[in-house]
Amino acid sequence: MMRRPWRTTFGLTALVSLVFALATLVIGVLAYVVVHEAMEVQLDQRIATETRSLLARTGDGGTARLAALIHQRDAAHSTASLGYILLDPQGRRLAGAFDAQVPAMSGYVELLPYGREGGIAQSLTTRLPDGGRLLVAVDRQVIDEMDITILKLFLAAFATMLLLAIGGAWTVGVVTQRRLRRFDDAAQAIIAGDPRQRMPLDGSGSEFDRVAQTLNHMLDRNAALVENLRQVSSDVAHDLRTPLTRLHNQLHEALTREGDERKVAIEAATMESQELLELFGAILRISEVEAGTLRRDFRDLSMTDLVEDLIDSYDPDFEISGHRLSSAVAPGHIFMATAACCANWSPICSTTSCVILRPALAFR
């Protein structure tokens, strides 16, 4: 049979821990993507704001005014990590120290190579009214650094989560197996023949303690039933011993008699055996009642008629003794009784056991 690890305590705990680790991985990836995109949007807004600022300050000065502004920024380094390139309509550089190839199309470029060291910038190219082009770029190093920081934090968190998951699974598995092993040891001792053994309790009130209390209650109940069964067996053996002894003596006596005396002895032994058969029949009926199989012989019994018959039977005795017997019996009371019970009109059978009816009689 193929084993299913997730059905063991350690396997189930490890599976739950793995799910949490995967959830951490998904959250980390989502956080990385969100932060990365937010940083790119921030850089786009920065270069867009710088482009609008340059064009707004140019005014009527045209390209010459714009070139002068770019020279001032390059000389002052007032905007760290920003780079500028200004081209005339023929593509000649008019201003800007930024070392990059200006895209032919206007718009944003996320990954623009620049410099001899292989740097990467994020840029915005704007076409001017006279046909020239203005490029404003910002170094993406801040995004790369942020990405590396997020990845380091995420890997550290994921590794910590994974270690805690493995440690937690191992701890829960060891504790649970240790407690279950104590239960197993107690159960094995009971199987081996020590009925006094009980499931251990640690007083914590945990699920294990509640299960142990339930099992101990069950074991106490079973011990009481076994003791009752032993007592019943002892009583039955005691009750059978006397009639069997008499039957044995009567049969032995019959062997020593002749004629009519033998016949009388055999008849007495037959009556004794009949009593034994009735005793065994009563025991069998008790077993049938406990098992519920006696219900197939149930039929309706009128309790009203039964009580009225009892009253009619005892009424003359009451009159002779100078008493008066009166009764009030409601009609229509029906009980379920077995065919055997109904035959002698003595015990009344309920759905689970035989009881003797004791009617309430009023004396005056």
QUIHU-V625323 format. One line per field, one symbol per residue. burial: # if it has 9 or more other C-alpha atoms within 8 Angstrom, else .. A space follows every 10 residues. Layout:
BEGIN
burial->???
END
This chain:
BEGIN
burial->.....#..## #####.##.. #..##..#.. .#...#..## ..##..##.# #..##..#.. ....###### #.##...... .########. ..####.#.. .....#.#.. .####...## #######... .######### ..#..##..# #..#...#.. ##..##.### .###.##.#. .##..##.## ......#.#. ........## .##.##..#. ..#....... .........# ..##.##..# #.##...... ###.##.##. .##..#.... ....##.##. ...##..#.. ####.###.. #...#..##. ..###..... ...######. ##....#### ..##...... ....
END
